[in-house]
């Protein structure tokens, strides 16, 4: 057990942020939380573009969908943290000799800084023909479609919940068009009660549908992730 000390001569390791003129108290709280977040610090130390990288690590550690040889589509991939995690896990650079080499495709509305081993395109996945374009880039179907997308916050919890569920539903329907049989869909949702219809559709299309709140997800956040495995194909029950 660590020896207790008086604390004199020791630095307080918690960073405190003064409320600046013109900055709202909520912004100050957010900044203070960021500066003291262990996952933010770890991301900086380990070279990841954001703390969200640890969410996909933890999801994959449990469900094992980013395997060598997998073809992965990351929707809304900015700033690129999920791409950074996926590349070595699917062996997109071929660094693991003797194992199949995967593909990682990142899609976003905005330009994303290059990630070694990933192919990144600016594209609105909701555009007509986006599914065909993705398959053309991949040279076939995908094994994994994943999304950490969130709609811009309105400040109204119910509105934000409905927006992210709509975004998740759109991502799921794209996944139905690009996933190969047996594929996996991973996406962020917000707890709030409006995800029942999405659940129903996913259970019709996938063998298993699970939910997980990764340890790296902030405790005060209502976010969780749906992980649907064993895609049953485009002819599965539940179409239209």
Backbone as numpy.savetxt, mean C-alpha at the origin, in Angstrom:
# Nx Ny Nz CAx CAy CAz Cx Cy Cz
17.03 -5.07 34.41 16.17 -3.87 34.41 17.06 -2.63 34.41
16.83 -1.66 33.51 17.70 -0.49 33.43 17.72 0.27 34.74
18.92 0.79 35.10 19.06 1.56 36.34 18.37 2.91 36.18
17.62 3.30 37.20 16.95 4.60 37.17 17.98 5.71 37.40
17.79 6.80 36.74 18.69 7.94 36.92 17.86 9.18 37.21
18.53 10.22 37.65 17.82 11.46 37.94 17.39 12.16 36.67
18.06 11.81 35.56 17.70 12.44 34.30 18.53 13.67 34.02
19.27 14.15 35.03 20.09 15.34 34.81 21.22 15.01 33.84
21.48 15.92 32.95 22.55 15.71 31.99 22.15 14.84 30.82
20.89 14.35 30.79 20.41 13.53 29.68 19.44 14.35 28.84
19.53 14.12 27.55 18.69 14.88 26.64 17.32 14.24 26.51
16.29 15.05 26.48 14.93 14.56 26.21 14.86 14.20 24.75
14.66 12.90 24.45 14.70 12.44 23.05 13.42 12.71 22.29
12.38 13.18 22.98 11.13 13.51 22.29 11.24 14.91 21.70
11.05 15.01 20.39 11.15 16.30 19.73 9.86 17.07 19.94
9.98 18.28 20.44 8.81 19.13 20.65 8.79 20.24 19.61
7.62 20.50 19.10 7.48 21.49 18.04 6.70 22.69 18.57
7.27 23.85 18.42 6.58 25.06 18.85 5.52 25.44 17.83
4.41 25.95 18.32 3.35 26.40 17.43 3.77 27.72 16.80
4.01 27.70 15.49 4.45 28.90 14.79 3.25 29.74 14.39
3.50 31.02 14.26 2.42 31.91 13.82 1.92 31.46 12.45
0.61 31.32 12.32 0.03 30.93 11.05 -0.12 29.42 10.89
0.49 28.65 11.81 0.35 27.20 11.73 -0.74 26.74 12.69
-1.69 25.97 12.18 -2.75 25.47 13.03 -2.20 24.48 14.04
-2.88 24.37 15.19 -2.42 23.44 16.22 -2.44 22.01 15.70
-3.41 21.68 14.81 -3.46 20.33 14.26 -2.23 20.04 13.41
-1.75 21.06 12.68 -0.54 20.89 11.88 0.67 20.70 12.77
0.71 21.41 13.87 1.81 21.26 14.81 1.82 19.86 15.41
0.63 19.36 15.76 0.55 18.00 16.32 1.00 16.98 15.29
0.61 17.16 14.01 1.01 16.23 12.96 2.52 16.24 12.80
3.12 17.45 12.79 4.55 17.57 12.61 5.30 16.93 13.78
4.81 17.15 14.99 5.45 16.56 16.16 5.36 15.04 16.11
4.20 14.52 15.68 4.03 13.08 15.57 4.99 12.49 14.53
5.14 13.20 13.40 6.06 12.74 12.36 7.49 12.68 12.88
7.90 13.74 13.56 9.28 13.82 14.03 9.60 12.76 15.08
8.58 12.27 15.78 8.79 11.29 16.83 8.33 9.88 16.45
7.92 9.69 15.22 7.43 8.40 14.76 8.62 7.46 14.50
8.69 6.32 15.20 9.84 5.42 14.99 9.91 4.86 13.58
8.75 4.70 12.93 8.76 4.17 11.56 9.26 5.22 10.56
8.97 6.49 10.83 9.51 7.55 9.98 11.03 7.56 10.10
11.51 7.47 11.33 12.96 7.46 11.55 13.60 6.22 10.93
12.94 5.09 11.05 13.49 3.86 10.48 13.53 3.92 8.96
12.49 4.50 8.36 12.46 4.65 6.91 13.64 5.51 6.44
13.89 6.59 7.17 15.02 7.46 6.82 16.34 6.72 6.93
16.49 5.95 8.00 17.73 5.21 8.24 17.96 4.13 7.19
16.87 3.42 6.80 17.00 2.28 5.89 16.82 2.65 4.42
16.56 3.94 4.16 16.51 4.39 2.78 15.19 4.22 2.07
14.11 4.04 2.83 12.79 3.93 2.20 12.16 5.31 2.07
11.28 5.45 1.10 10.70 6.76 0.80 9.56 7.16 1.72
9.19 6.30 2.61 8.13 6.63 3.55 7.86 5.47 4.48
7.18 5.77 5.57 6.87 4.75 6.58 5.92 3.67 6.04
5.19 3.99 4.95 4.25 3.02 4.37 4.96 1.77 3.87
6.26 1.87 3.61 7.01 0.69 3.15 6.88 -0.45 4.15
6.84 -0.11 5.44 6.77 -1.16 6.46 5.41 -1.83 6.50
4.38 -1.13 6.02 3.04 -1.74 5.99 3.00 -2.90 5.01
3.56 -2.68 3.81 3.52 -3.76 2.81 4.47 -4.88 3.23
5.56 -4.55 3.90 6.46 -5.60 4.43 5.70 -6.50 5.40
4.99 -5.88 6.33 4.28 -6.64 7.36 3.13 -7.45 6.78
2.44 -6.89 5.79 1.37 -7.64 5.12 1.94 -8.84 4.39
3.06 -8.63 3.69 3.67 -9.73 2.94 4.31 -10.76 3.86
4.87 -10.32 4.97 5.45 -11.28 5.92 4.39 -12.25 6.42
3.15 -11.78 6.51 2.08 -12.66 7.01 1.45 -13.49 5.90
1.21 -12.87 4.74 0.43 -13.55 3.71 1.25 -14.06 2.51
2.51 -13.65 2.37 3.44 -14.20 1.39 2.92 -14.16 -0.05
2.68 -12.96 -0.54 2.24 -12.82 -1.93 3.33 -12.24 -2.83
4.33 -11.57 -2.23 5.45 -11.03 -3.03 6.55 -12.09 -3.08
6.37 -13.06 -3.96 7.30 -14.18 -4.06 8.14 -14.04 -5.32
9.34 -14.63 -5.34 10.17 -14.56 -6.54 9.41 -14.99 -7.79
9.52 -14.19 -8.84 8.84 -14.49 -10.10 7.48 -13.84 -10.25
6.94 -13.24 -9.17 5.60 -12.63 -9.25 5.62 -11.36 -10.09
4.53 -11.15 -10.82 4.33 -9.92 -11.60 3.37 -9.04 -10.81
3.87 -7.86 -10.43 3.17 -7.01 -9.47 2.80 -5.67 -10.09
1.57 -5.23 -9.83 1.12 -3.89 -10.21 0.84 -3.12 -8.93
1.50 -1.97 -8.78 1.28 -1.10 -7.62 0.54 0.14 -8.08
-0.73 0.25 -7.70 -1.56 1.39 -8.09 -1.35 2.55 -7.13
-1.19 3.75 -7.68 -0.94 4.92 -6.84 0.39 4.77 -6.13
1.43 4.49 -6.90 2.70 4.04 -6.32 3.56 5.14 -5.70
3.24 6.43 -5.93 4.03 7.52 -5.32 3.95 7.43 -3.80
5.04 7.68 -3.11 6.35 8.11 -3.59 7.28 6.97 -4.02
6.84 5.72 -3.85 7.63 4.59 -4.33 8.09 3.62 -3.27
7.66 3.80 -2.02 8.08 2.91 -0.95 7.66 1.47 -1.15
6.44 1.26 -1.63 5.98 -0.11 -1.86 6.77 -0.76 -3.00
7.13 0.03 -4.00 7.96 -0.49 -5.10 9.31 -0.95 -4.56
9.89 -0.14 -3.67 11.19 -0.47 -3.10 11.15 -1.81 -2.36
10.04 -2.11 -1.71 9.89 -3.37 -1.00 9.66 -4.53 -1.96
8.81 -4.29 -2.98 8.44 -5.36 -3.90 9.61 -5.84 -4.76
10.46 -4.93 -5.21 11.53 -5.29 -6.14 12.40 -6.45 -5.64
13.00 -6.37 -4.45 13.83 -7.50 -4.02 13.03 -8.75 -3.69
11.80 -8.57 -3.21 11.03 -9.74 -2.79 10.58 -10.59 -3.98
10.32 -9.96 -5.12 9.93 -10.75 -6.29 11.13 -11.02 -7.19
12.31 -10.57 -6.75 13.55 -10.79 -7.49 13.51 -10.10 -8.86
13.01 -8.86 -8.87 12.88 -8.13 -10.14 14.23 -7.76 -10.74
15.26 -7.65 -9.94 16.60 -7.34 -10.45 17.42 -8.60 -10.73
16.84 -9.75 -10.41 17.56 -11.01 -10.64 18.72 -11.22 -9.70
18.70 -10.55 -8.55 19.83 -10.64 -7.61 19.91 -12.01 -6.95
18.77 -12.69 -6.81 18.76 -14.02 -6.19 18.91 -15.07 -7.28
20.13 -15.52 -7.48 20.38 -16.49 -8.56 19.67 -17.80 -8.25
19.17 -18.43 -9.30 18.46 -19.69 -9.15 16.99 -19.54 -8.84
16.54 -18.28 -8.64 15.11 -18.04 -8.39 14.51 -17.29 -9.56
13.20 -17.50 -9.83 12.57 -16.80 -10.95 12.58 -15.29 -10.75
12.66 -14.58 -11.86 12.72 -13.12 -11.81 11.33 -12.53 -12.02
10.92 -11.67 -11.12 9.59 -11.07 -11.21 9.60 -9.75 -11.95
8.42 -9.13 -12.00 8.24 -7.82 -12.62 7.49 -6.93 -11.64
7.86 -5.66 -11.57 7.16 -4.70 -10.71 6.81 -3.49 -11.54
5.52 -3.21 -11.62 5.01 -2.11 -12.43 4.31 -1.11 -11.52
4.77 0.14 -11.51 4.16 1.18 -10.71 3.34 2.12 -11.57
2.16 2.48 -11.08 1.24 3.36 -11.80 0.84 4.51 -10.89
0.89 5.73 -11.41 0.45 6.87 -10.61 0.06 8.01 -11.53
-0.80 8.90 -11.00 -1.18 10.09 -11.76 -0.01 11.07 -11.88
0.86 11.06 -10.88 2.00 11.98 -10.90 3.28 11.24 -11.24
4.29 12.02 -11.57 5.59 11.43 -11.88 6.22 10.90 -10.60
6.81 9.73 -10.68 7.45 9.10 -9.52 8.94 8.94 -9.83
9.76 9.29 -8.85 11.20 9.12 -9.02 11.51 7.65 -9.31
12.43 7.36 -10.23 12.73 5.97 -10.58 13.13 5.12 -9.38
12.75 3.85 -9.44 13.14 2.85 -8.45 13.82 1.73 -9.23
15.05 1.42 -8.90 15.78 0.37 -9.61 15.01 -0.94 -9.56
14.77 -1.52 -10.73 14.07 -2.80 -10.81 12.57 -2.67 -11.04
12.05 -1.45 -10.95 10.61 -1.22 -11.17 10.41 -0.42 -12.44
9.31 -0.69 -13.11 8.91 0.05 -14.30 7.75 0.95 -13.90
7.92 2.26 -14.07 6.92 3.20 -13.55 6.32 4.01 -14.70
4.99 4.12 -14.68 4.27 4.86 -15.73 3.28 5.84 -15.11
3.10 6.98 -15.76 2.03 7.90 -15.40 0.77 7.47 -16.13
-0.25 7.16 -15.35 -1.50 6.65 -15.93 -2.60 6.77 -14.90
-3.79 7.15 -15.36 -4.99 7.09 -14.52 -5.59 5.70 -14.70
-5.54 4.89 -13.64 -5.99 3.50 -13.77 -7.49 3.41 -14.05
-8.21 4.54 -13.86 -9.64 4.53 -14.14 -9.95 4.85 -15.61
-8.94 5.21 -16.38 -9.16 5.51 -17.79 -9.62 4.26 -18.54
-10.43 4.47 -19.55 -10.85 3.35 -20.39 -9.64 2.74 -21.08
-9.54 1.44 -21.03 -8.42 0.74 -21.66 -7.19 0.62 -20.79
-7.26 1.12 -19.53 -6.09 1.04 -18.65 -5.70 -0.41 -18.37
-6.70 -1.28 -18.25 -6.40 -2.69 -17.99 -5.61 -3.31 -19.14
-6.00 -3.00 -20.37 -5.28 -3.53 -21.53 -3.87 -2.97 -21.60
-3.73 -1.69 -21.25 -2.40 -1.07 -21.27 -1.48 -1.73 -20.24
-2.01 -2.00 -19.06 -1.22 -2.67 -18.03 -0.76 -4.05 -18.48
-1.67 -4.80 -19.07 -1.32 -6.14 -19.53 -0.31 -6.09 -20.67
-0.40 -5.04 -21.50 0.57 -4.87 -22.58 1.96 -4.61 -22.00
2.02 -3.74 -20.99 3.31 -3.45 -20.36 3.88 -4.69 -19.67
3.01 -5.48 -19.05 3.46 -6.68 -18.34 3.74 -7.85 -19.27
3.15 -7.79 -20.45 3.26 -8.93 -21.36 2.37 -10.07 -20.92
1.27 -9.74 -20.26 0.33 -10.75 -19.76 -0.35 -10.25 -18.51
-0.92 -11.18 -17.75 -1.63 -10.81 -16.54 -0.70 -10.60 -15.36
-1.28 -10.16 -14.24 -0.52 -9.91 -13.01 -0.81 -10.98 -11.98
0.14 -11.17 -11.09 -0.06 -12.08 -9.95 -0.53 -11.32 -8.72
-0.17 -10.04 -8.66 -0.53 -9.20 -7.50 -0.93 -7.82 -8.00
-2.07 -7.33 -7.51 -2.43 -5.92 -7.68 -2.55 -5.36 -6.28
-1.79 -4.30 -6.00 -1.80 -3.74 -4.65 -1.98 -2.23 -4.71
-2.57 -1.69 -3.65 -2.88 -0.26 -3.64 -2.85 0.29 -2.22
-2.10 1.38 -2.05 -2.09 2.11 -0.79 -2.74 3.47 -1.00
-3.58 3.57 -2.03 -4.19 4.85 -2.38 -5.20 5.31 -1.34
-5.26 6.63 -1.18 -6.27 7.24 -0.32 -6.71 8.54 -0.98
-8.00 8.80 -0.97 -8.50 10.06 -1.51 -8.08 11.20 -0.61
-8.00 12.38 -1.15 -7.64 13.56 -0.36 -8.62 13.73 0.80
-8.09 14.03 1.96 -8.93 14.14 3.15 -9.82 15.38 3.07
-11.09 15.17 3.42 -12.04 16.29 3.47 -12.16 16.82 4.90
-11.64 16.05 5.86 -11.80 16.42 7.26 -13.08 15.87 7.87
-13.90 15.23 7.02 -15.16 14.64 7.48 -15.01 13.13 7.39
-15.02 12.46 8.53 -14.68 11.04 8.60 -15.55 10.17 7.70
-16.87 10.38 7.70 -17.75 9.54 6.89 -17.52 9.76 5.39
-17.32 11.02 5.01 -17.06 11.32 3.60 -15.75 10.67 3.15
-14.72 10.78 3.98 -13.43 10.19 3.64 -13.54 8.68 3.52
-14.32 8.07 4.41 -14.52 6.63 4.37 -15.16 6.21 3.04
-16.21 6.92 2.64 -16.90 6.59 1.39 -15.99 6.78 0.18
-15.16 7.82 0.22 -14.25 8.08 -0.90 -13.21 6.98 -1.05
-12.64 6.54 0.07 -11.60 5.53 -0.04 -12.19 4.17 -0.40
-13.43 3.90 0.04 -14.07 2.65 -0.36 -14.34 2.66 -1.86
-14.77 3.81 -2.39 -15.00 3.93 -3.83 -13.70 3.72 -4.61
-12.61 4.26 -4.09 -11.31 4.10 -4.72 -10.87 2.63 -4.67
-11.10 1.99 -3.54 -10.74 0.59 -3.38 -11.57 -0.30 -4.30
-12.87 0.03 -4.45 -13.73 -0.74 -5.35 -13.25 -0.61 -6.80
-12.84 0.62 -7.18 -12.33 0.83 -8.54 -11.06 0.03 -8.75
-10.18 0.00 -7.75 -8.94 -0.77 -7.85 -9.25 -2.26 -7.94
-10.25 -2.72 -7.18 -10.63 -4.13 -7.21 -11.14 -4.54 -8.60
-11.95 -3.68 -9.20 -12.48 -4.02 -10.53 -11.38 -4.03 -11.59
-10.37 -3.17 -11.43 -9.23 -3.25 -12.33 -8.49 -4.58 -12.10
-8.35 -4.96 -10.83 -7.68 -6.22 -10.51 -8.40 -7.40 -11.15
-9.74 -7.37 -11.17 -10.49 -8.45 -11.79 -10.11 -8.60 -13.27
-9.75 -7.49 -13.90 -9.43 -7.51 -15.32 -7.98 -7.88 -15.62
-7.08 -7.68 -14.65 -5.66 -7.91 -14.97 -5.05 -9.09 -14.21
-5.68 -9.56 -13.14 -5.11 -10.67 -12.38 -5.25 -11.99 -13.11
-4.23 -12.82 -13.00 -4.32 -14.20 -13.45 -4.98 -15.03 -12.35
-5.47 -16.22 -12.72 -6.07 -17.10 -11.72 -5.09 -17.35 -10.58
-5.61 -17.33 -9.36 -4.78 -17.54 -8.19 -4.13 -16.28 -7.65
-4.36 -15.14 -8.31 -3.71 -13.89 -7.93 -4.21 -13.28 -6.63
-3.54 -12.20 -6.22 -3.80 -11.55 -4.93 -4.09 -10.07 -5.12
-5.06 -9.58 -4.36 -5.40 -8.15 -4.35 -5.21 -7.63 -2.93
-4.45 -6.53 -2.80 -4.16 -5.93 -1.51 -4.50 -4.45 -1.59
-5.30 -3.94 -0.67 -5.66 -2.52 -0.74 -6.01 -1.97 0.63
-5.78 -0.67 0.75 -6.12 0.04 1.98 -7.60 0.39 2.00
-8.22 0.19 3.15 -9.59 0.64 3.35 -9.63 1.37 4.70
-10.73 2.01 4.99 -10.92 2.64 6.29 -12.09 1.98 6.99
-11.90 1.64 8.25 -13.00 1.06 9.01 -14.11 2.08 9.11
-15.36 1.63 8.91 -16.44 2.60 8.97 -17.79 2.06 8.57
-17.85 0.83 8.09 -19.15 0.21 7.86 -19.66 0.21 6.45
-19.01 0.94 5.52 -19.54 1.00 4.15 -18.86 0.01 3.23
-18.00 -0.88 3.79 -17.25 -1.77 2.92 -17.93 -3.12 2.70
-19.19 -3.24 3.13 -19.91 -4.50 2.99 -20.04 -4.98 1.56
-20.38 -4.09 0.64 -20.55 -4.48 -0.76 -19.22 -4.93 -1.36
-18.15 -4.23 -1.01 -16.82 -4.62 -1.49 -16.47 -6.01 -0.97
-16.72 -6.24 0.31 -16.46 -7.55 0.90 -17.18 -8.66 0.16
-18.43 -8.40 -0.14 -19.26 -9.41 -0.81 -18.69 -9.77 -2.18
-18.31 -8.75 -2.94 -17.76 -8.98 -4.28 -16.42 -9.72 -4.20
-15.58 -9.30 -3.26 -14.28 -9.95 -3.13 -14.42 -11.41 -2.74
-15.37 -11.72 -1.86 -15.56 -13.11 -1.44 -16.06 -13.98 -2.59
-16.77 -13.37 -3.55 -17.21 -14.11 -4.72 -16.05 -14.40 -5.67
-15.09 -13.49 -5.70 -14.00 -13.58 -6.68 -12.72 -14.23 -6.17
-12.55 -14.30 -4.84 -11.31 -14.82 -4.28 -11.60 -15.96 -3.30
-10.64 -16.85 -3.16 -10.80 -17.98 -2.25 -10.81 -17.54 -0.80
-9.97 -16.54 -0.47 -9.90 -16.05 0.91 -9.84 -14.53 0.91
-10.54 -13.93 1.87 -10.50 -12.47 2.04 -10.22 -12.19 3.52
-9.08 -11.56 3.78 -8.66 -11.28 5.16 -8.47 -9.78 5.36
-8.50 -9.36 6.62 -8.21 -7.98 6.96 -7.09 -7.94 7.99
-6.26 -6.92 7.87 -5.16 -6.78 8.81 -4.83 -5.31 9.01
-4.57 -4.94 10.25 -4.03 -3.62 10.55 -2.56 -3.85 10.91
-1.64 -3.50 10.02 -0.23 -3.76 10.29 0.26 -3.01 11.52
1.24 -3.55 12.22 1.78 -2.87 13.39 2.28 -1.46 13.09
2.75 -1.24 11.85 3.28 0.08 11.48 2.18 1.09 11.17
0.93 0.63 11.10 -0.17 1.56 10.91 -0.44 2.26 12.24
-0.55 3.56 12.21 -0.71 4.31 13.46 -1.95 3.87 14.23
-1.82 3.77 15.52 -2.92 3.27 16.35 -4.15 4.17 16.29
-3.94 5.47 16.04 -5.08 6.38 15.99 -5.68 6.49 14.59
-5.17 5.67 13.66 -5.70 5.67 12.29 -6.76 4.59 12.14
-7.80 4.87 11.36 -8.85 3.88 11.12 -8.53 3.00 9.92
-7.34 3.16 9.34 -6.99 2.37 8.17 -6.76 0.90 8.53
-7.10 0.06 7.60 -6.76 -1.35 7.66 -6.56 -1.79 6.21
-6.12 -3.01 6.01 -5.86 -3.49 4.66 -6.63 -4.77 4.41
-7.19 -4.87 3.23 -7.83 -6.09 2.81 -6.83 -6.86 1.95
-6.72 -8.15 2.21 -5.83 -9.02 1.44 -6.69 -10.17 0.92
-6.91 -10.18 -0.38 -7.74 -11.21 -1.01 -6.84 -12.11 -1.85
-6.84 -13.39 -1.55 -5.95 -14.33 -2.23 -6.75 -15.40 -2.98
-6.11 -16.00 -3.97 -6.75 -17.08 -4.73 -7.81 -16.58 -5.68
-7.44 -15.64 -6.55 -8.41 -15.09 -7.52 -9.00 -16.21 -8.37
-10.31 -16.19 -8.50 -11.02 -17.28 -9.18 -11.22 -17.03 -10.67
-10.74 -15.91 -11.17 -10.85 -15.67 -12.60 -12.02 -14.80 -12.96
-11.97 -14.31 -14.18 -12.99 -13.35 -14.64 -14.37 -13.97 -14.82
-14.44 -15.29 -14.83 -15.74 -15.94 -15.01 -16.36 -16.37 -13.68
-15.76 -15.93 -12.56 -16.29 -16.30 -11.24 -17.67 -15.74 -11.05
-18.44 -16.36 -10.17 -19.80 -15.90 -9.89 -19.77 -14.49 -9.34
-20.80 -13.73 -9.66 -20.90 -12.39 -9.12 -20.78 -11.30 -10.17
-20.50 -11.64 -11.41 -20.45 -10.62 -12.45 -21.82 -10.02 -12.66
-21.83 -8.70 -12.61 -23.02 -7.96 -12.96 -24.24 -8.46 -12.28
